[in-house]
Amino acid sequence: MNIFLREMKTNAKSLLIWCLSMVFLIYAGLLKYSAFAKTGDAVMQFMSQIPESMKVVMGIAEGADLTSVAVFYSIFFLYFILLATVHSSMLGALIIAKEERDKTADFLFVKPITRSYAITCKIAAALVNILILNLVTFVTSLISVEHYNTGTPLTYPVFLICVALFLIQLIFLALGLLLGAWAKSAKSATSIVTALILVSFILKVVIDLNADLDFLRAFSPFLYFNADTVMFQKQIDPAFSLLSFALALLSAAGTYFFFNRRDLRC
């Protein structure tokens, strides 16, 4: 428990910054929506002139009605993923690899605890961190969206968006943990994690632009859940939900495997 509390305290400032960043993203985005809603047809005419490839990068579906708060909010999903995956993957990598980076491995592992117990406490702290960020996203989204919403309450669709987001957070957290346990240094782990996020995003854009490549969808978590399907059909793909849990569990198992065999040097 002391390790769990230590990790929560160590990551508290970073978590606060990420949470404030998410709040700002949602607040600033919906401020932009209020301006779009007032201009109406002018905005739609402007959007029709934007190249399809640019819309894909921005997460805007063809024909999206940006004067609808539900549609406008659904576009945020891509940005939520980008911010949350960077947070979760970096957190996972550093919460494991930092002991050697910060020269604290000797202090931690001379205690009468097993490596597996220490890793379990660290994983628990990381899970709480991503859950807090997700809850902040949900609460801020709900308050902000309902402020501008004039139709049917959007509580459930917003909740599903955050559930889908959490599944993607789990994947990248687990991958970060795995790389943190496997890589020789914290710098190597974070570099690989950054490359994975970049490749995953680029693959998402390429697949969106070329339907013939849809068979590669499983290789990009950015494509596991479609914002329109989640928001308006109120459905989360069960196959990709299971795949998300499977990837997270396999990566977590790999974390224990590699870390228990790691030669810790301080």
KOLDRENTOR-250537 format. One record per residue (C-alpha): y, z, x; residue number from 0. Coordinates in nm, 4 decimals, decimal comma. Layout:
! residues N
Y_Z_X_NUM
...
This chain:
! residues 266
0,0000_0,0000_0,0000_0
0,2357_0,0706_0,2902_1
0,1907_-0,2866_0,4124_2
0,2672_-0,4197_0,0629_3
0,5869_-0,2128_0,0400_4
0,6814_-0,3114_0,3955_5
0,6534_-0,6791_0,3079_6
0,8470_-0,6364_-0,0164_7
1,1276_-0,4607_0,1709_8
1,1264_-0,7163_0,4542_9
1,1514_-1,0099_0,2140_10
1,3933_-0,8487_-0,0347_11
1,7105_-1,0057_0,1085_12
1,5514_-1,3499_0,1365_13
1,4166_-1,3253_-0,2192_14
1,7601_-1,2316_-0,3500_15
1,9132_-1,5383_-0,1842_16
1,6459_-1,7672_-0,3331_17
1,6916_-1,6142_-0,6773_18
2,0684_-1,6576_-0,6610_19
2,0163_-2,0178_-0,5498_20
1,7974_-2,0822_-0,8535_21
2,0503_-1,9181_-1,0855_22
2,3266_-2,1324_-0,9384_23
2,1169_-2,4491_-0,9740_24
2,0576_-2,3827_-1,3436_25
2,4123_-2,2684_-1,4155_26
2,5753_-2,5596_-1,2322_27
2,3352_-2,8082_-1,3890_28
2,4071_-2,6988_-1,7429_29
2,7785_-2,6992_-1,6752_30
2,7320_-3,0652_-1,5887_31
2,5390_-3,1071_-1,9147_32
2,8340_-2,9727_-2,1146_33
3,0481_-3,2471_-1,9629_34
2,7828_-3,5137_-2,0301_35
2,7441_-3,4040_-2,3912_36
3,1163_-3,4528_-2,4530_37
3,1278_-3,8043_-2,3104_38
2,8207_-3,9226_-2,5032_39
2,7808_-4,3032_-2,4988_40
2,9856_-4,3413_-2,1815_41
2,7290_-4,1373_-1,9884_42
2,4365_-4,3360_-2,1287_43
2,6084_-4,6615_-2,0364_44
2,6688_-4,5339_-1,6850_45
2,3054_-4,4189_-1,6486_46
2,1777_-4,7606_-1,7575_47
2,3462_-4,9119_-1,4511_48
2,1681_-4,6809_-1,2036_49
1,8721_-4,8513_-1,0252_50
1,5268_-4,7447_-1,1402_51
1,4322_-4,6264_-0,7916_52
1,7321_-4,3943_-0,7853_53
1,6404_-4,2528_-1,1266_54
1,2906_-4,1794_-1,0005_55
1,4263_-3,9898_-0,7010_56
1,6578_-3,7942_-0,9320_57
1,3764_-3,7177_-1,1756_58
1,5354_-3,9061_-1,4663_59
1,2973_-4,0857_-1,7024_60
1,3803_-4,4330_-1,8300_61
1,5879_-4,4105_-2,1498_62
1,6410_-4,0346_-2,1190_63
1,9070_-3,9056_-2,3592_64
2,1241_-3,6914_-2,1354_65
2,3267_-3,5693_-2,4325_66
2,0214_-3,3642_-2,5429_67
2,0041_-3,0230_-2,3766_68
1,6221_-3,0271_-2,3882_69
1,6042_-3,3650_-2,2128_70
1,8690_-3,2659_-1,9612_71
1,6884_-2,9398_-1,8830_72
1,3548_-3,1179_-1,8377_73
1,5117_-3,3149_-1,5524_74
1,5609_-2,9833_-1,3704_75
1,1852_-2,9476_-1,3309_76
1,1779_-3,1645_-1,0197_77
1,4574_-2,9612_-0,8607_78
1,2844_-2,6362_-0,9564_79
0,9739_-2,7609_-0,7778_80
1,1642_-2,8624_-0,4643_81
1,3368_-2,5253_-0,4356_82
1,0335_-2,3167_-0,5316_83
0,7871_-2,5002_-0,3055_84
1,0090_-2,4555_-0,0023_85
1,0365_-2,0843_-0,0828_86
0,6670_-2,0266_-0,1538_87
0,5295_-2,2294_0,1370_88
0,7683_-2,0812_0,3931_89
0,6997_-1,7335_0,2576_90
0,3258_-1,7876_0,2861_91
0,3427_-1,9217_0,6398_92
0,5799_-1,6591_0,7740_93
0,4282_-1,3556_0,6033_94
0,1110_-1,4258_0,8029_95
0,2414_-1,5698_1,1304_96
0,5468_-1,3492_1,1817_97
0,3497_-1,0570_1,3318_98
0,2981_-1,2533_1,6516_99
0,6445_-1,4081_1,6389_100
0,8092_-1,0676_1,6008_101
0,5709_-0,8977_1,8461_102
0,4519_-0,6495_1,5806_103
0,0819_-0,7435_1,5636_104
-0,0203_-0,4583_1,7957_105
0,1672_-0,2061_1,5809_106
0,0121_-0,3325_1,2596_107
-0,3474_-0,3817_1,3660_108
-0,3961_-0,0615_1,5653_109
-0,3824_0,1165_1,2275_110
-0,7193_0,2193_1,0744_111
-0,7327_-0,0826_0,8448_112
-0,9238_-0,4088_0,8487_113
-0,7563_-0,7437_0,8927_114
-0,8789_-0,8435_0,5478_115
-0,7047_-0,5445_0,3914_116
-0,3792_-0,6283_0,5721_117
-0,3996_-0,9903_0,4567_118
-0,4719_-0,8818_0,0992_119
-0,1599_-0,6642_0,0962_120
0,0480_-0,9486_0,2368_121
-0,0860_-1,1943_-0,0209_122
-0,0126_-0,9455_-0,3002_123
0,3464_-0,9074_-0,1779_124
0,3864_-1,2859_-0,1569_125
0,2529_-1,3281_-0,5109_126
0,5004_-1,0722_-0,6436_127
0,7824_-1,2551_-0,4638_128
0,7047_-1,5936_-0,6190_129
0,6499_-1,4314_-0,9591_130
0,9945_-1,2690_-0,9415_131
1,1549_-1,6038_-0,8554_132
0,9675_-1,7622_-1,1448_133
1,0787_-1,4902_-1,3888_134
1,4392_-1,5288_-1,2754_135
1,4037_-1,9033_-1,3381_136
1,2645_-1,8418_-1,6880_137
1,5222_-1,5834_-1,7963_138
1,8184_-1,7771_-1,6555_139
1,6905_-2,1020_-1,8059_140
1,6361_-1,9474_-2,1473_141
1,9798_-1,7883_-2,1612_142
2,1549_-2,1016_-2,0350_143
1,9630_-2,3535_-2,2472_144
1,9958_-2,1566_-2,5696_145
2,3690_-2,1243_-2,5063_146
2,4027_-2,5023_-2,5466_147
2,1107_-2,5583_-2,7855_148
2,2004_-2,6349_-3,1468_149
1,8542_-2,7218_-3,2761_150
1,5067_-2,5659_-3,2751_151
1,4697_-2,2755_-3,0271_152
1,3375_-2,3925_-2,6899_153
1,1805_-2,0640_-2,5786_154
0,8213_-2,1899_-2,5711_155
0,8910_-2,5225_-2,3949_156
1,0984_-2,3417_-2,1306_157
0,8153_-2,0912_-2,0889_158
0,5638_-2,3732_-2,0351_159
0,7921_-2,5358_-1,7792_160
0,7916_-2,2086_-1,5837_161
0,4120_-2,1739_-1,6168_162
0,3695_-2,5226_-1,4682_163
0,6180_-2,4304_-1,1962_164
0,4208_-2,1156_-1,1143_165
0,0993_-2,3133_-1,0697_166
0,2721_-2,5377_-0,8180_167
0,4194_-2,2313_-0,6464_168
0,0655_-2,0937_-0,6121_169
-0,0548_-2,4113_-0,4423_170
0,2197_-2,4171_-0,1813_171
0,2077_-2,0418_-0,1251_172
-0,1651_-2,0664_-0,0553_173
-0,1166_-2,3682_0,1727_174
0,1536_-2,1760_0,3590_175
-0,0794_-1,8771_0,3985_176
-0,3568_-2,1032_0,5258_177
-0,1324_-2,2717_0,7799_178
0,0153_-1,9382_0,8854_179
-0,3356_-1,8123_0,9635_180
-0,4503_-2,1361_1,1288_181
-0,1478_-2,2475_1,3325_182
-0,0856_-2,1091_1,6788_183
0,2714_-2,0034_1,6014_184
0,5113_-1,9427_1,3145_185
0,7149_-2,2428_1,4276_186
0,4113_-2,4716_1,4081_187
0,3164_-2,3371_1,0650_188
0,6631_-2,3904_0,9167_189
0,6894_-2,7378_1,0701_190
0,3602_-2,8455_0,9131_191
0,4579_-2,6924_0,5790_192
0,7874_-2,8816_0,5833_193
0,6033_-3,2060_0,6584_194
0,3594_-3,1430_0,3712_195
0,6424_-3,0944_0,1220_196
0,8187_-3,4087_0,2452_197
0,5029_-3,6215_0,2333_198
0,4137_-3,4878_-0,1113_199
0,7589_-3,5720_-0,2460_200
0,7622_-3,9212_-0,0920_201
0,4154_-3,9876_-0,2356_202
0,5435_-3,8757_-0,5767_203
0,8291_-4,1256_-0,5630_204
0,6034_-4,4092_-0,4431_205
0,3504_-4,3468_-0,7217_206
0,6248_-4,3275_-0,9847_207
0,7522_-4,6659_-0,8699_208
0,4061_-4,8251_-0,8562_209
0,1679_-4,7434_-1,1432_210
-0,1214_-4,9054_-0,9521_211
-0,1180_-4,6059_-0,7169_212
-0,1689_-4,3493_-0,9927_213
-0,5180_-4,2752_-0,8562_214
-0,3414_-4,0939_-0,5687_215
-0,1765_-3,8496_-0,8092_216
-0,4080_-3,5640_-0,7106_217
-0,2644_-3,5716_-0,3573_218
0,0886_-3,4799_-0,4721_219
0,1326_-3,1499_-0,6594_220
0,4748_-3,2833_-0,7621_221
0,2855_-3,5076_-1,0068_222
0,0417_-3,2528_-1,1481_223
0,2625_-3,1710_-1,4448_224
0,4953_-3,4112_-1,6231_225
0,8167_-3,2486_-1,7434_226
0,8332_-3,4610_-2,0589_227
0,4750_-3,3768_-2,1537_228
0,5251_-3,0060_-2,0906_229
0,8654_-2,9850_-2,2582_230
0,8201_-3,2075_-2,5616_231
0,4445_-3,2264_-2,6209_232
0,4043_-2,8617_-2,5197_233
0,0975_-2,9384_-2,3094_234
-0,0033_-2,8429_-1,9571_235
-0,2708_-3,0708_-1,8118_236
-0,5905_-2,8567_-1,7998_237
-0,7516_-3,0676_-1,5256_238
-0,4587_-3,0262_-1,2900_239
-0,4300_-2,6588_-1,3858_240
-0,7893_-2,6077_-1,2692_241
-0,7214_-2,8137_-0,9582_242
-0,4175_-2,5950_-0,8838_243
-0,6254_-2,2763_-0,9044_244
-0,9054_-2,4338_-0,7000_245
-0,6672_-2,5394_-0,4209_246
-0,5053_-2,1960_-0,4203_247
-0,8393_-2,0128_-0,4029_248
-0,9792_-2,2402_-0,1319_249
-0,6640_-2,2020_0,0761_250
-0,6700_-1,8239_0,0302_251
-1,0341_-1,8152_0,1430_252
-0,9383_-2,0237_0,4457_253
-0,6595_-1,7767_0,5214_254
-0,9088_-1,4886_0,5480_255
-1,1501_-1,7026_0,7499_256
-0,9009_-1,8166_1,0135_257
-0,7053_-1,4931_1,0415_258
-1,0151_-1,2762_1,0869_259
-1,1110_-1,4970_1,3803_260
-0,7668_-1,5254_1,5284_261
-0,6883_-1,3954_1,8749_262
-0,3663_-1,2035_1,8165_263
-0,1332_-1,1954_2,1145_264
0,1965_-1,0126_2,1302_265
